[in-house]
Amino acid sequence: MSFEHLSLKKAAAFVRMDERELRHAARRGEIPHSKRGDDLFFERRMLEEWNQRRIMGLPAVKLAPEHVLATNSERSRTDSPDAVVQELLARGAVEACLQSRTKPAVLRDMVAISDATGNLFDPALLLSGLEEREAAASTAVGGGAAFLHARFHDPYLAAESFISLARTPSPIFFGAQDGEGTDIFFLVCCTDHSKHLHALARLCLLVHGTGLLDGLRAAAGADEMRELVSAAENEWLGANV
């Protein structure tokens, strides 16, 4: 399934974009694709990876409608609650003082935190996926936050979808486009691609549209960090849903 190739029409429906917009992105060289005559075809897993990067890079004014689409998609397929981030934030997977000092150490330690929940099937495979993603493009989104995730979606990495969260004592270089260091790390691992996009879009809105990051930096410990995530998401939902 991951190596399935989609026509332009199916690809546009998959990423919820206008066909012309997707064609232009392909012609600009943003997305790997192939041509058969005048028709464009996209490898599904490469399209998924590009769409993740697109969502994480959207400004708030464009992210909001994208988030609405992701939310409505989840509602139509499942009975998942709207409070997606707090529901996915795994018990025991919040670390208030991550001692990692380099990007490779952050990736290893975040996988270890996630593995301690007993939710992962293959920690080594997740780590490899995170490393591959960072090699392709940093998951740092500016403001001192990063959303770690595997480059290609694998529904068999974990028993159920989850998010892990950690804070380092001081910012480290993680490749953010704003040139600033990163000290707040979310690891997103979802068994379903649609839920993964939903979680990424929601995290982007919370990080860039609320005071969550400042709160997480000032929090006394892991329990307070968890409470702040829930409060920020509930506040955002109350104002926007």
C-alpha positions in Angstrom: 0.0 0.0 0.0 2.8 2.5 0.9 4.3 2.2 -2.7 0.9 2.8 -4.3 0.9 5.4 -7.1 -1.9 7.9 -7.3 -3.2 9.9 -10.3 -3.3 13.7 -10.0 -7.0 13.5 -9.3 -6.7 10.9 -6.5 -3.6 12.6 -5.1 -5.3 15.9 -4.9 -8.3 14.3 -3.1 -5.8 12.5 -0.7 -4.1 15.7 0.4 -7.4 17.8 0.1 -6.0 20.2 -2.4 -7.1 21.6 -5.7 -5.7 19.7 -8.6 -4.2 22.8 -10.2 -2.4 23.7 -6.9 -1.0 20.2 -6.6 0.1 20.2 -10.3 1.9 23.6 -9.7 3.7 22.2 -6.6 4.9 19.2 -8.6 6.1 21.4 -11.5 8.0 23.5 -9.0 9.8 20.3 -7.9 8.3 20.2 -4.4 7.0 16.7 -4.8 8.6 13.7 -6.5 6.3 12.4 -9.3 6.4 10.6 -12.6 4.8 11.4 -15.9 2.9 9.1 -18.3 2.2 11.3 -21.3 0.6 14.4 -19.9 -0.6 12.7 -16.7 1.1 13.0 -13.4 1.4 10.2 -10.8 2.6 10.4 -7.2 3.9 7.7 -4.9 1.6 7.7 -2.0 4.3 7.5 0.8 6.2 10.4 -0.8 3.0 12.4 -1.0 2.2 11.7 2.6 5.7 12.9 3.6 5.4 16.1 1.6 1.9 16.8 3.0 3.2 16.5 6.6 6.0 19.1 5.8 3.4 21.3 4.1 1.1 21.4 7.1 3.9 22.1 9.5 5.1 25.0 7.4 1.7 26.7 6.9 1.1 30.1 8.4 -1.8 30.3 10.9 -4.1 32.0 8.4 -3.8 29.0 6.1 -3.4 26.4 8.8 -6.8 27.0 10.3 -8.9 25.9 7.3 -6.5 22.9 6.8 -7.1 22.0 10.4 -10.9 22.2 9.9 -10.6 19.7 7.1 -8.5 17.3 9.2 -10.9 17.6 12.1 -14.0 17.0 9.9 -12.2 14.0 8.3 -11.6 12.4 11.7 -15.1 13.1 12.8 -16.6 11.4 9.7 -14.5 8.3 10.1 -14.3 7.7 13.9 -15.8 8.8 17.2 -12.5 10.4 18.2 -12.8 13.3 20.6 -12.0 16.8 19.5 -9.4 17.1 22.2 -6.9 15.1 20.1 -3.6 16.2 21.7 -4.5 15.6 25.3 -6.1 12.3 24.4 -3.0 11.1 22.6 -0.5 12.4 25.2 0.6 9.1 26.6 0.6 8.4 30.4 4.2 8.3 31.6 5.5 10.0 28.4 6.1 13.5 29.6 9.6 14.4 30.7 10.2 17.8 32.3 14.0 17.6 32.3 15.4 15.8 29.2 19.2 15.9 29.5 19.8 15.5 25.8 22.3 18.0 24.4 22.3 17.1 20.7 19.8 16.3 18.0 20.7 12.6 17.9 20.5 12.3 21.7 17.0 13.9 21.6 15.8 11.4 19.1 17.2 8.4 21.1 15.9 9.7 24.4 12.4 10.6 23.1 12.1 7.0 21.7 13.2 5.7 25.1 10.5 7.8 26.8 7.9 6.5 24.4 9.1 2.9 24.7 8.8 3.0 28.5 5.0 3.3 28.1 5.0 -0.3 26.6 3.2 1.1 23.5 6.0 0.6 20.9 6.4 -2.6 18.9 9.8 -1.7 17.4 11.7 1.2 19.1 14.6 0.8 16.7 12.4 1.2 13.7 10.8 4.3 15.1 14.3 5.8 15.8 15.4 5.0 12.2 12.2 6.7 10.9 12.9 9.8 13.1 16.5 10.0 11.9 15.4 9.7 8.3 12.9 12.5 8.7 15.4 14.8 10.3 17.9 14.1 7.5 15.3 15.1 5.0 14.1 18.2 6.8 14.1 19.4 10.4 10.8 19.0 12.4 11.6 22.1 14.3 8.7 24.6 13.7 10.2 27.7 15.3 9.4 29.3 18.6 11.5 26.6 20.3 9.3 23.7 19.4 9.7 20.5 17.3 7.2 17.8 16.3 9.3 14.6 15.9 7.8 12.0 13.7 8.9 9.2 11.3 9.4 10.3 7.7 7.1 7.7 6.3 3.9 6.6 8.0 4.0 3.0 9.4 0.7 1.8 11.1 2.6 -1.0 12.8 5.1 1.0 14.9 2.9 1.1 17.9 -0.1 -0.7 19.5 -2.0 2.6 19.5 -1.5 6.2 18.5 0.3 8.4 21.0 2.2 11.7 21.6 5.2 12.1 23.9 6.4 15.4 25.3 9.7 16.6 26.8 11.5 19.8 27.8 15.3 20.3 27.8 16.9 22.6 30.4 18.2 24.8 27.7 17.6 25.1 23.9 19.7 23.0 21.6 20.3 23.5 17.8 17.7 21.5 16.0 17.6 23.1 12.6 14.7 25.6 13.0 14.3 28.0 10.1 14.2 30.9 12.6 17.7 30.0 13.6 16.7 29.7 17.3 17.3 26.7 19.6 14.7 24.2 20.5 13.7 23.1 24.0 10.1 21.7 23.7 9.8 18.4 21.9 6.6 16.5 20.9 6.9 13.0 19.4 3.9 12.1 17.3 3.3 8.5 16.4 -0.1 7.6 15.0 -1.3 4.2 13.6 -3.6 6.1 11.2 -2.3 8.7 8.7 -5.4 10.9 8.9 -5.1 11.1 12.7 -1.4 11.9 12.3 -2.2 14.9 10.2 -5.0 15.9 12.6 -2.5 15.8 15.5 0.1 17.8 13.6 -2.3 20.5 12.6 -3.7 20.8 16.1 -0.2 21.0 17.6 0.8 23.7 15.2 -2.2 25.8 16.1 -1.6 25.3 19.9 2.1 26.2 19.6 1.7 29.2 17.4 -1.8 30.4 18.6 -1.7 30.0 22.4 0.7 30.6 25.3 1.4 26.9 25.6 5.2 27.1 25.0 5.8 29.7 27.6 3.7 27.8 30.0 5.6 24.5 29.4 8.9 26.3 30.0 7.7 27.6 33.3 6.0 24.4 34.5 7.2 22.9 37.7 7.1 19.3 36.4 5.6 16.7 34.1 2.2 16.8 35.7 1.9 20.5 35.3 3.1 20.2 31.7 0.3 17.7 31.0 -2.3 20.0 32.6 -1.1 22.9 30.5 -1.5 21.0 27.3 -5.0 20.1 28.2 -5.9 23.6 29.3 -4.4 25.2 26.1 -6.3 22.7 23.9 -9.6 23.2 25.8 -9.2 27.0 25.6 -8.5 26.8 21.9 -11.5 24.5 21.3 -13.8 26.8 23.3 -12.8 29.7 21.1 -12.8 28.0 17.7 -15.1 25.0 17.7 
